[in-house]
Amino acid sequence: MLQSPVSAVISLLGGLLLFVLVLLLAWFCTRWLGGYYRARGGQAGTVQVLERTAIGPDRTLMVVRAGERVWLLGVTPQNITPIGELSPDAYPEEAAPEALPGPMEFSAALRDAVQKWAPGRKQEERGNKDE
């Protein structure tokens, strides 16, 4: 049986729409998971972001500690500009927690994200282990 031209076009448009939807979902998931991964990465290194203030679309002012020095930086998607050095006394170092986590593996971040999306699943797994 041959399809009518109208149904063939509708089928083609439906497939194309589904393809675009999958691409958009993949893009949103990677953006969300990337933000989650960065947020859980910890600040155990020698460079720490102390403050961050958005001053416009894609424009941010950051106060950053690098070793013993504190800098004010202007950040855009294209570059990072040092504006000036600040007094380290204005930003005293906080005592670091003893059990500060290091950078999280991608697989662990993905597992945590999936568990947060399906909290009932975690309880079901515990129930199956008890039996």
N, CA, C and O atoms as CSV, one atom per row, in Angstrom:
chain,resi,resn,atom,element,x,y,z
A,1,MET,N,N,0.830,-1.180,0.000
A,1,MET,CA,C,0.000,0.000,0.000
A,1,MET,C,C,0.873,1.241,0.000
A,1,MET,O,O,1.890,1.296,0.691
A,2,LEU,N,N,0.486,2.198,-0.750
A,2,LEU,CA,C,1.199,3.460,-0.811
A,2,LEU,C,C,0.509,4.482,0.076
A,2,LEU,O,O,-0.718,4.533,0.162
A,3,GLN,N,N,1.322,5.291,0.731
A,3,GLN,CA,C,0.781,6.365,1.562
A,3,GLN,C,C,0.417,7.544,0.667
A,3,GLN,O,O,1.032,7.774,-0.374
A,4,SER,N,N,-0.580,8.269,1.094
A,4,SER,CA,C,-0.911,9.482,0.354
A,4,SER,C,C,0.177,10.514,0.636
A,4,SER,O,O,0.835,10.441,1.673
A,5,PRO,N,N,0.374,11.459,-0.255
A,5,PRO,CA,C,1.424,12.472,-0.039
A,5,PRO,C,C,1.225,13.266,1.252
A,5,PRO,O,O,2.200,13.664,1.890
A,6,VAL,N,N,-0.021,13.499,1.637
A,6,VAL,CA,C,-0.283,14.266,2.852
A,6,VAL,C,C,0.173,13.492,4.086
A,6,VAL,O,O,0.808,14.060,4.974
A,7,SER,N,N,-0.145,12.207,4.146
A,7,SER,CA,C,0.253,11.419,5.314
A,7,SER,C,C,1.768,11.221,5.360
A,7,SER,O,O,2.340,11.116,6.444
A,8,ALA,N,N,2.422,11.168,4.202
A,8,ALA,CA,C,3.884,11.047,4.166
A,8,ALA,C,C,4.532,12.321,4.718
A,8,ALA,O,O,5.516,12.251,5.454
A,9,VAL,N,N,3.979,13.477,4.363
A,9,VAL,CA,C,4.515,14.745,4.860
A,9,VAL,C,C,4.291,14.857,6.362
A,9,VAL,O,O,5.182,15.289,7.092
A,10,ILE,N,N,3.104,14.469,6.827
A,10,ILE,CA,C,2.812,14.514,8.254
A,10,ILE,C,C,3.745,13.573,9.019
A,10,ILE,O,O,4.238,13.924,10.091
A,11,SER,N,N,3.983,12.401,8.480
A,11,SER,CA,C,4.894,11.453,9.118
A,11,SER,C,C,6.314,12.010,9.166
A,11,SER,O,O,7.002,11.874,10.178
A,12,LEU,N,N,6.755,12.639,8.070
A,12,LEU,CA,C,8.090,13.225,8.028
A,12,LEU,C,C,8.209,14.371,9.031
A,12,LEU,O,O,9.209,14.465,9.742
A,13,LEU,N,N,7.207,15.237,9.096
A,13,LEU,CA,C,7.236,16.337,10.051
A,13,LEU,C,C,7.200,15.840,11.494
A,13,LEU,O,O,7.866,16.406,12.361
A,14,GLY,N,N,6.432,14.791,11.754
A,14,GLY,CA,C,6.390,14.212,13.097
A,14,GLY,C,C,7.744,13.653,13.503
A,14,GLY,O,O,8.184,13.856,14.634
A,15,GLY,N,N,8.407,12.954,12.596
A,15,GLY,CA,C,9.740,12.421,12.878
A,15,GLY,C,C,10.752,13.523,13.110
A,15,GLY,O,O,11.594,13.425,14.003
A,16,LEU,N,N,10.672,14.584,12.300
A,16,LEU,CA,C,11.576,15.718,12.459
A,16,LEU,C,C,11.327,16.435,13.786
A,16,LEU,O,O,12.275,16.826,14.467
A,17,LEU,N,N,10.078,16.605,14.150
A,17,LEU,CA,C,9.730,17.233,15.428
A,17,LEU,C,C,10.237,16.400,16.604
A,17,LEU,O,O,10.755,16.946,17.578
A,18,LEU,N,N,10.090,15.099,16.512
A,18,LEU,CA,C,10.591,14.214,17.568
A,18,LEU,C,C,12.111,14.300,17.685
A,18,LEU,O,O,12.648,14.312,18.793
A,19,PHE,N,N,12.802,14.359,16.555
A,19,PHE,CA,C,14.253,14.478,16.550
A,19,PHE,C,C,14.695,15.791,17.225
A,19,PHE,O,O,15.615,15.786,18.043
A,20,VAL,N,N,14.050,16.893,16.888
A,20,VAL,CA,C,14.380,18.190,17.488
A,20,VAL,C,C,14.090,18.166,18.985
A,20,VAL,O,O,14.860,18.716,19.772
A,21,LEU,N,N,12.993,17.536,19.385
A,21,LEU,CA,C,12.649,17.433,20.800
A,21,LEU,C,C,13.717,16.666,21.571
A,21,LEU,O,O,14.095,17.074,22.669
A,22,VAL,N,N,14.205,15.565,21.014
A,22,VAL,CA,C,15.256,14.776,21.675
A,22,VAL,C,C,16.536,15.610,21.795
A,22,VAL,O,O,17.202,15.571,22.830
A,23,LEU,N,N,16.883,16.360,20.748
A,23,LEU,CA,C,18.078,17.209,20.823
A,23,LEU,C,C,17.937,18.281,21.894
A,23,LEU,O,O,18.882,18.531,22.642
A,24,LEU,N,N,16.774,18.916,21.981
A,24,LEU,CA,C,16.551,19.931,23.008
A,24,LEU,C,C,16.604,19.340,24.410
A,24,LEU,O,O,17.197,19.939,25.308
A,25,LEU,N,N,16.005,18.193,24.609
A,25,LEU,CA,C,16.056,17.547,25.921
A,25,LEU,C,C,17.488,17.184,26.306
A,25,LEU,O,O,17.880,17.344,27.461
A,26,ALA,N,N,18.264,16.698,25.351
A,26,ALA,CA,C,19.665,16.363,25.628
A,26,ALA,C,C,20.449,17.616,26.006
A,26,ALA,O,O,21.268,17.583,26.924
A,27,TRP,N,N,20.203,18.722,25.301
A,27,TRP,CA,C,20.893,19.979,25.602
A,27,TRP,C,C,20.537,20.478,26.992
A,27,TRP,O,O,21.425,20.866,27.751
A,28,PHE,N,N,19.230,20.476,27.346
A,28,PHE,CA,C,18.820,20.932,28.678
A,28,PHE,C,C,19.380,20.030,29.780
A,28,PHE,O,O,19.799,20.520,30.829
A,29,CYS,N,N,19.388,18.734,29.550
A,29,CYS,CA,C,19.918,17.807,30.563
A,29,CYS,C,C,21.412,18.026,30.781
A,29,CYS,O,O,21.876,18.004,31.921
A,30,THR,N,N,22.166,18.237,29.714
A,30,THR,CA,C,23.600,18.457,29.895
A,30,THR,C,C,23.866,19.784,30.594
A,30,THR,O,O,24.780,19.870,31.414
A,31,ARG,N,N,23.092,20.813,30.290
A,31,ARG,CA,C,23.261,22.089,30.991
A,31,ARG,C,C,22.932,21.944,32.469
A,31,ARG,O,O,23.665,22.440,33.324
A,32,TRP,N,N,21.834,21.267,32.770
A,32,TRP,CA,C,21.424,21.094,34.160
A,32,TRP,C,C,22.438,20.237,34.912
A,32,TRP,O,O,22.853,20.588,36.017
A,33,LEU,N,N,22.833,19.125,34.322
A,33,LEU,CA,C,23.769,18.230,34.994
A,33,LEU,C,C,25.142,18.882,35.131
A,33,LEU,O,O,25.828,18.666,36.130
A,34,GLY,N,N,25.549,19.670,34.149
A,34,GLY,CA,C,26.815,20.384,34.250
A,34,GLY,C,C,26.805,21.375,35.401
A,34,GLY,O,O,27.790,21.484,36.130
A,35,GLY,N,N,25.704,22.098,35.576
A,35,GLY,CA,C,25.584,23.017,36.704
A,35,GLY,C,C,25.576,22.284,38.022
A,35,GLY,O,O,26.182,22.738,38.992
A,36,TYR,N,N,24.900,21.158,38.068
A,36,TYR,CA,C,24.861,20.335,39.281
A,36,TYR,C,C,26.256,19.814,39.606
A,36,TYR,O,O,26.666,19.815,40.767
A,37,TYR,N,N,26.980,19.372,38.593
A,37,TYR,CA,C,28.318,18.832,38.788
A,37,TYR,C,C,29.267,19.915,39.301
A,37,TYR,O,O,30.066,19.666,40.204
A,38,ARG,N,N,29.179,21.128,38.720
A,38,ARG,CA,C,30.041,22.223,39.180
A,38,ARG,C,C,29.719,22.612,40.614
A,38,ARG,O,O,30.621,22.883,41.407
A,39,ALA,N,N,28.429,22.638,40.947
A,39,ALA,CA,C,28.025,23.032,42.296
A,39,ALA,C,C,28.515,22.034,43.332
A,39,ALA,O,O,28.813,22.426,44.460
A,40,ARG,N,N,28.606,20.765,42.985
A,40,ARG,CA,C,29.042,19.736,43.923
A,40,ARG,C,C,30.545,19.519,43.896
A,40,ARG,O,O,31.063,18.692,44.646
A,41,GLY,N,N,31.259,20.258,43.035
A,41,GLY,CA,C,32.687,20.015,42.849
A,41,GLY,C,C,33.550,20.374,44.034
A,41,GLY,O,O,34.661,19.856,44.149
A,42,GLY,N,N,33.090,21.235,44.918
A,42,GLY,CA,C,33.894,21.607,46.079
A,42,GLY,C,C,34.852,22.743,45.755
A,42,GLY,O,O,35.033,23.106,44.593
A,43,GLN,N,N,35.452,23.287,46.776
A,43,GLN,CA,C,36.392,24.399,46.645
A,43,GLN,C,C,37.707,24.034,47.317
A,43,GLN,O,O,38.260,24.841,48.065
A,44,ALA,N,N,38.212,22.843,47.066
A,44,ALA,CA,C,39.382,22.360,47.779
A,44,ALA,C,C,40.691,22.873,47.198
A,44,ALA,O,O,41.738,22.662,47.810
A,45,GLY,N,N,40.683,23.537,46.046
A,45,GLY,CA,C,41.907,23.970,45.406
A,45,GLY,C,C,42.426,25.281,45.964
A,45,GLY,O,O,41.916,25.794,46.960
A,46,THR,N,N,43.448,25.818,45.309
A,46,THR,CA,C,44.043,27.063,45.764
A,46,THR,C,C,43.307,28.274,45.216
A,46,THR,O,O,43.537,29.387,45.689
A,47,VAL,N,N,42.432,28.095,44.236
A,47,VAL,CA,C,41.634,29.187,43.685
A,47,VAL,C,C,40.199,29.009,44.169
A,47,VAL,O,O,39.589,27.960,43.964
A,48,GLN,N,N,39.662,30.055,44.820
A,48,GLN,CA,C,38.303,30.001,45.348
A,48,GLN,C,C,37.526,31.228,44.900
A,48,GLN,O,O,38.043,32.345,44.932
A,49,VAL,N,N,36.291,31.020,44.486
A,49,VAL,CA,C,35.390,32.126,44.171
A,49,VAL,C,C,34.711,32.509,45.482
A,49,VAL,O,O,33.947,31.726,46.046
A,50,LEU,N,N,34.995,33.718,45.963
A,50,LEU,CA,C,34.453,34.171,47.238
A,50,LEU,C,C,33.083,34.819,47.080
A,50,LEU,O,O,32.197,34.615,47.910
A,51,GLU,N,N,32.909,35.599,46.016
A,51,GLU,CA,C,31.630,36.259,45.749
A,51,GLU,C,C,31.422,36.324,44.246
A,51,GLU,O,O,32.375,36.337,43.468
A,52,ARG,N,N,30.150,36.365,43.856
A,52,ARG,CA,C,29.800,36.457,42.444
A,52,ARG,C,C,28.539,37.301,42.334
A,52,ARG,O,O,27.552,37.037,43.021
A,53,THR,N,N,28.564,38.319,41.470
A,53,THR,CA,C,27.417,39.200,41.293
A,53,THR,C,C,27.177,39.427,39.806
A,53,THR,O,O,28.071,39.872,39.088
A,54,ALA,N,N,25.964,39.118,39.346
A,54,ALA,CA,C,25.610,39.371,37.950
A,54,ALA,C,C,25.340,40.861,37.789
A,54,ALA,O,O,24.591,41.447,38.571
A,55,ILE,N,N,25.946,41.474,36.782
A,55,ILE,CA,C,25.750,42.905,36.537
A,55,ILE,C,C,25.056,43.149,35.200
A,55,ILE,O,O,24.855,44.298,34.806
A,56,GLY,N,N,24.700,42.105,34.521
A,56,GLY,CA,C,24.011,42.204,33.243
A,56,GLY,C,C,23.942,40.834,32.617
A,56,GLY,O,O,24.462,39.867,33.173
A,57,PRO,N,N,23.302,40.739,31.458
A,57,PRO,CA,C,23.250,39.439,30.789
A,57,PRO,C,C,24.658,38.984,30.401
A,57,PRO,O,O,25.369,39.683,29.679
A,58,ASP,N,N,25.040,37.831,30.877
A,58,ASP,CA,C,26.353,37.233,30.595
A,58,ASP,C,C,27.519,38.091,31.073
A,58,ASP,O,O,28.617,38.003,30.522
A,59,ARG,N,N,27.294,38.922,32.097
A,59,ARG,CA,C,28.365,39.741,32.666
A,59,ARG,C,C,28.331,39.585,34.189
A,59,ARG,O,O,27.293,39.755,34.829
A,60,THR,N,N,29.501,39.255,34.748
A,60,THR,CA,C,29.572,38.963,36.171
A,60,THR,C,C,30.817,39.605,36.768
A,60,THR,O,O,31.870,39.670,36.134
A,61,LEU,N,N,30.673,40.075,38.001
A,61,LEU,CA,C,31.827,40.483,38.795
A,61,LEU,C,C,32.106,39.365,39.786
A,61,LEU,O,O,31.186,38.860,40.429
A,62,MET,N,N,33.379,38.974,39.913
A,62,MET,CA,C,33.757,37.912,40.835
A,62,MET,C,C,34.888,38.384,41.729
A,62,MET,O,O,35.812,39.066,41.284
A,63,VAL,N,N,34.800,38.008,42.998
A,63,VAL,CA,C,35.908,38.187,43.924
A,63,VAL,C,C,36.517,36.795,44.090
A,63,VAL,O,O,35.850,35.854,44.520
A,64,VAL,N,N,37.800,36.689,43.737
A,64,VAL,CA,C,38.471,35.388,43.695
A,64,VAL,C,C,39.722,35.436,44.552
A,64,VAL,O,O,40.499,36.389,44.491
A,65,ARG,N,N,39.906,34.382,45.360
A,65,ARG,CA,C,41.149,34.230,46.130
A,65,ARG,C,C,42.030,33.242,45.368
A,65,ARG,O,O,41.614,32.125,45.060
A,66,ALA,N,N,43.244,33.674,45.074
A,66,ALA,CA,C,44.245,32.821,44.425
A,66,ALA,C,C,45.475,32.841,45.319
A,66,ALA,O,O,46.244,33.802,45.323
A,67,GLY,N,N,45.645,31.777,46.065
A,67,GLY,CA,C,46.741,31.738,47.029
A,67,GLY,C,C,46.490,32.739,48.142
A,67,GLY,O,O,45.477,32.652,48.837
A,68,GLU,N,N,47.404,33.693,48.320
A,68,GLU,CA,C,47.283,34.714,49.368
A,68,GLU,C,C,46.674,36.012,48.847
A,68,GLU,O,O,46.482,36.952,49.619
A,69,ARG,N,N,46.365,36.082,47.550
A,69,ARG,CA,C,45.882,37.327,46.946
A,69,ARG,C,C,44.391,37.228,46.637
A,69,ARG,O,O,43.864,36.147,46.370
A,70,VAL,N,N,43.722,38.386,46.679
A,70,VAL,CA,C,42.292,38.466,46.386
A,70,VAL,C,C,42.115,39.440,45.225
A,70,VAL,O,O,42.620,40.562,45.262
A,71,TRP,N,N,41.387,38.997,44.185
A,71,TRP,CA,C,41.209,39.781,42.966
A,71,TRP,C,C,39.734,40.040,42.687
A,71,TRP,O,O,38.873,39.222,43.010
A,72,LEU,N,N,39.457,41.199,42.079
A,72,LEU,CA,C,38.143,41.495,41.525
A,72,LEU,C,C,38.260,41.297,40.018
A,72,LEU,O,O,39.092,41.926,39.365
A,73,LEU,N,N,37.418,40.416,39.470
A,73,LEU,CA,C,37.476,40.074,38.050
A,73,LEU,C,C,36.155,40.414,37.370
A,73,LEU,O,O,35.085,40.258,37.958
A,74,GLY,N,N,36.238,40.875,36.141
A,74,GLY,CA,C,35.073,41.044,35.285
A,74,GLY,C,C,35.019,39.866,34.337
A,74,GLY,O,O,35.995,39.583,33.642
A,75,VAL,N,N,33.883,39.169,34.300
A,75,VAL,CA,C,33.786,37.938,33.520
A,75,VAL,C,C,32.672,38.070,32.485
A,75,VAL,O,O,31.539,38.415,32.818
A,76,THR,N,N,33.008,37.791,31.231
A,76,THR,CA,C,32.040,37.707,30.141
A,76,THR,C,C,32.269,36.360,29.449
A,76,THR,O,O,33.252,35.682,29.746
A,77,PRO,N,N,31.390,35.964,28.540
A,77,PRO,CA,C,31.631,34.696,27.839
A,77,PRO,C,C,32.923,34.711,27.011
A,77,PRO,O,O,33.499,33.653,26.757
A,78,GLN,N,N,33.380,35.886,26.591
A,78,GLN,CA,C,34.558,35.951,25.740
A,78,GLN,C,C,35.865,36.052,26.510
A,78,GLN,O,O,36.880,35.528,26.052
A,79,ASN,N,N,35.874,36.714,27.674
A,79,ASN,CA,C,37.144,36.846,28.399
A,79,ASN,C,C,36.925,37.136,29.875
A,79,ASN,O,O,35.809,37.385,30.330
A,80,ILE,N,N,38.027,37.095,30.599
A,80,ILE,CA,C,38.066,37.424,32.026
A,80,ILE,C,C,39.071,38.557,32.195
A,80,ILE,O,O,40.232,38.429,31.806
A,81,THR,N,N,38.616,39.674,32.783
A,81,THR,CA,C,39.462,40.858,32.921
A,81,THR,C,C,39.719,41.146,34.397
A,81,THR,O,O,38.775,41.335,35.164
A,82,PRO,N,N,40.999,41.181,34.804
A,82,PRO,CA,C,41.272,41.579,36.191
A,82,PRO,C,C,41.022,43.076,36.348
A,82,PRO,O,O,41.590,43.883,35.612
A,83,ILE,N,N,40.182,43.442,37.296
A,83,ILE,CA,C,39.857,44.849,37.524
A,83,ILE,C,C,40.794,45.437,38.573
A,83,ILE,O,O,41.239,46.578,38.445
A,84,GLY,N,N,41.087,44.665,39.596
A,84,GLY,CA,C,42.004,45.163,40.617
A,84,GLY,C,C,42.223,44.148,41.715
A,84,GLY,O,O,41.484,43.173,41.853
A,85,GLU,N,N,43.252,44.404,42.486
A,85,GLU,CA,C,43.551,43.531,43.617
A,85,GLU,C,C,42.916,44.136,44.866
A,85,GLU,O,O,42.982,45.346,45.081
A,86,LEU,N,N,42.307,43.295,45.678
A,86,LEU,CA,C,41.631,43.728,46.897
A,86,LEU,C,C,42.455,43.337,48.114
A,86,LEU,O,O,43.375,42.524,48.024
A,87,SER,N,N,42.121,43.911,49.221
A,87,SER,CA,C,42.820,43.600,50.462
A,87,SER,C,C,42.392,42.215,50.963
A,87,SER,O,O,41.201,41.970,51.156
A,88,PRO,N,N,43.347,41.318,51.173
A,88,PRO,CA,C,42.988,39.991,51.690
A,88,PRO,C,C,42.377,40.058,53.086
A,88,PRO,O,O,41.668,39.138,53.493
A,89,ASP,N,N,42.646,41.141,53.828
A,89,ASP,CA,C,42.084,41.280,55.176
A,89,ASP,C,C,40.568,41.453,55.129
A,89,ASP,O,O,39.878,41.103,56.086
A,90,ALA,N,N,40.049,41.984,54.034
A,90,ALA,CA,C,38.599,42.175,53.895
A,90,ALA,C,C,37.887,40.845,53.669
A,90,ALA,O,O,36.674,40.748,53.856
A,91,TYR,N,N,38.634,39.826,53.270
A,91,TYR,CA,C,38.071,38.503,52.998
A,91,TYR,C,C,38.886,37.453,53.750
A,91,TYR,O,O,39.690,36.744,53.145
A,92,PRO,N,N,38.685,37.348,55.062
A,92,PRO,CA,C,39.472,36.377,55.829
A,92,PRO,C,C,39.144,34.952,55.388
A,92,PRO,O,O,38.021,34.632,55.000
A,93,GLU,N,N,40.166,34.122,55.465
A,93,GLU,CA,C,39.954,32.718,55.107
A,93,GLU,C,C,39.121,32.050,56.176
A,93,GLU,O,O,39.364,32.205,57.373
A,94,GLU,N,N,38.126,31.297,55.714
A,94,GLU,CA,C,37.306,30.533,56.650
A,94,GLU,C,C,37.999,29.205,56.896
A,94,GLU,O,O,38.697,28.676,56.031
A,95,ALA,N,N,37.795,28.688,58.075
A,95,ALA,CA,C,38.371,27.379,58.378
A,95,ALA,C,C,37.703,26.351,57.478
A,95,ALA,O,O,36.479,26.221,57.477
A,96,ALA,N,N,38.500,25.630,56.723
A,96,ALA,CA,C,37.958,24.631,55.799
A,96,ALA,C,C,37.453,23.439,56.590
A,96,ALA,O,O,38.117,23.002,57.530
A,97,PRO,N,N,36.295,22.902,56.233
A,97,PRO,CA,C,35.814,21.700,56.909
A,97,PRO,C,C,36.785,20.552,56.684
A,97,PRO,O,O,37.416,20.453,55.632
A,98,GLU,N,N,36.895,19.686,57.688
A,98,GLU,CA,C,37.864,18.597,57.585
A,98,GLU,C,C,37.518,17.613,56.480
A,98,GLU,O,O,38.411,17.070,55.831
A,99,ALA,N,N,36.231,17.380,56.262
A,99,ALA,CA,C,35.825,16.381,55.269
A,99,ALA,C,C,35.296,17.062,54.011
A,99,ALA,O,O,34.204,16.740,53.542
A,100,LEU,N,N,36.063,17.998,53.467
A,100,LEU,CA,C,35.637,18.684,52.255
A,100,LEU,C,C,35.750,17.733,51.073
A,100,LEU,O,O,36.833,17.206,50.817
A,101,PRO,N,N,34.655,17.499,50.343
A,101,PRO,CA,C,34.716,16.543,49.245
A,101,PRO,C,C,35.516,17.096,48.079
A,101,PRO,O,O,35.505,18.299,47.820
A,102,GLY,N,N,36.202,16.217,47.386
A,102,GLY,CA,C,36.913,16.599,46.182
A,102,GLY,C,C,35.946,16.636,45.016
A,102,GLY,O,O,34.742,16.463,45.202
A,103,PRO,N,N,36.457,16.860,43.821
A,103,PRO,CA,C,35.582,16.867,42.651
A,103,PRO,C,C,34.863,15.523,42.499
A,103,PRO,O,O,35.457,14.458,42.665
A,104,MET,N,N,33.591,15.604,42.185
A,104,MET,CA,C,32.764,14.418,42.081
A,104,MET,C,C,32.896,13.807,40.688
A,104,MET,O,O,32.920,14.529,39.692
A,105,GLU,N,N,32.980,12.502,40.617
A,105,GLU,CA,C,33.012,11.816,39.338
A,105,GLU,C,C,31.690,12.022,38.617
A,105,GLU,O,O,30.645,12.156,39.255
A,106,PHE,N,N,31.732,12.046,37.283
A,106,PHE,CA,C,30.520,12.261,36.500
A,106,PHE,C,C,29.489,11.178,36.784
A,106,PHE,O,O,28.303,11.478,36.918
A,107,SER,N,N,29.921,9.930,36.877
A,107,SER,CA,C,28.975,8.831,37.114
A,107,SER,C,C,28.283,8.984,38.474
A,107,SER,O,O,27.099,8.675,38.607
A,108,ALA,N,N,29.022,9.460,39.481
A,108,ALA,CA,C,28.416,9.665,40.796
A,108,ALA,C,C,27.424,10.827,40.758
A,108,ALA,O,O,26.370,10.764,41.391
A,109,ALA,N,N,27.756,11.886,40.021
A,109,ALA,CA,C,26.832,13.023,39.895
A,109,ALA,C,C,25.564,12.593,39.172
A,109,ALA,O,O,24.466,12.995,39.557
A,110,LEU,N,N,25.701,11.782,38.131
A,110,LEU,CA,C,24.538,11.293,37.392
A,110,LEU,C,C,23.682,10.405,38.280
A,110,LEU,O,O,22.456,10.517,38.268
A,111,ARG,N,N,24.311,9.526,39.051
A,111,ARG,CA,C,23.574,8.638,39.953
A,111,ARG,C,C,22.805,9.443,41.002
A,111,ARG,O,O,21.644,9.147,41.286
A,112,ASP,N,N,23.459,10.473,41.583
A,112,ASP,CA,C,22.785,11.326,42.566
A,112,ASP,C,C,21.603,12.063,41.951
A,112,ASP,O,O,20.544,12.181,42.569
A,113,ALA,N,N,21.790,12.558,40.733
A,113,ALA,CA,C,20.713,13.295,40.065
A,113,ALA,C,C,19.532,12.380,39.786
A,113,ALA,O,O,18.384,12.782,39.978
A,114,VAL,N,N,19.788,11.160,39.338
A,114,VAL,CA,C,18.701,10.218,39.053
A,114,VAL,C,C,17.996,9.832,40.348
A,114,VAL,O,O,16.774,9.691,40.358
A,115,GLN,N,N,18.729,9.661,41.428
A,115,GLN,CA,C,18.110,9.311,42.700
A,115,GLN,C,C,17.238,10.445,43.226
A,115,GLN,O,O,16.224,10.193,43.876
A,116,LYS,N,N,17.617,11.683,42.953
A,116,LYS,CA,C,16.782,12.802,43.390
A,116,LYS,C,C,15.507,12.887,42.561
A,116,LYS,O,O,14.471,13.324,43.061
A,117,TRP,N,N,15.574,12.474,41.300
A,117,TRP,CA,C,14.388,12.490,40.446
A,117,TRP,C,C,13.427,11.379,40.840
A,117,TRP,O,O,12.216,11.537,40.690
A,118,ALA,N,N,13.932,10.273,41.335
A,118,ALA,CA,C,13.092,9.118,41.674
A,118,ALA,C,C,13.351,8.716,43.120
A,118,ALA,O,O,13.967,7.678,43.361
A,119,PRO,N,N,12.895,9.517,44.099
A,119,PRO,CA,C,13.194,9.200,45.494
A,119,PRO,C,C,12.531,7.904,45.954
A,119,PRO,O,O,13.072,7.232,46.833
A,120,GLY,N,N,11.384,7.529,45.397
A,120,GLY,CA,C,10.713,6.286,45.774
A,120,GLY,C,C,11.521,5.066,45.399
A,120,GLY,O,O,11.449,4.037,46.071
A,121,ARG,N,N,12.291,5.173,44.329
A,121,ARG,CA,C,13.100,4.046,43.859
A,121,ARG,C,C,14.151,3.663,44.896
A,121,ARG,O,O,14.435,2.480,45.085
A,122,LYS,N,N,14.722,4.644,45.558
A,122,LYS,CA,C,15.743,4.393,46.575
A,122,LYS,C,C,15.146,3.595,47.738
A,122,LYS,O,O,15.778,2.673,48.254
A,123,GLN,N,N,13.930,3.953,48.145
A,123,GLN,CA,C,13.286,3.240,49.231
A,123,GLN,C,C,12.931,1.819,48.817
A,123,GLN,O,O,13.026,0.899,49.629
A,124,GLU,N,N,12.514,1.624,47.543
A,124,GLU,CA,C,12.199,0.280,47.061
A,124,GLU,C,C,13.433,-0.604,47.085
A,124,GLU,O,O,13.352,-1.778,47.449
A,125,GLU,N,N,14.605,-0.035,46.689
A,125,GLU,CA,C,15.831,-0.816,46.700
A,125,GLU,C,C,16.197,-1.249,48.118
A,125,GLU,O,O,16.659,-2.372,48.322
A,126,ARG,N,N,15.996,-0.371,49.094
A,126,ARG,CA,C,16.273,-0.724,50.492
A,126,ARG,C,C,15.344,-1.833,50.942
A,126,ARG,O,O,15.762,-2.755,51.642
A,127,GLY,N,N,14.085,-1.745,50.543
A,127,GLY,CA,C,13.112,-2.769,50.933
A,127,GLY,C,C,13.477,-4.127,50.367
A,127,GLY,O,O,13.298,-5.143,51.039
A,128,ASN,N,N,13.997,-4.166,49.119
A,128,ASN,CA,C,14.371,-5.425,48.513
A,128,ASN,C,C,15.612,-6.019,49.190
A,128,ASN,O,O,15.742,-7.241,49.260
A,129,LYS,N,N,16.511,-5.188,49.682
A,129,LYS,CA,C,17.717,-5.679,50.352
A,129,LYS,C,C,17.378,-6.281,51.714
A,129,LYS,O,O,18.046,-7.210,52.168
A,130,ASP,N,N,16.350,-5.758,52.358
A,130,ASP,CA,C,15.971,-6.257,53.685
A,130,ASP,C,C,15.334,-7.626,53.612
A,130,ASP,O,O,15.384,-8.379,54.585
A,131,GLU,N,N,14.735,-7.967,52.481
A,131,GLU,CA,C,14.011,-9.233,52.368
A,131,GLU,C,C,14.905,-10.420,52.207
A,131,GLU,O,O,14.421,-11.547,52.101
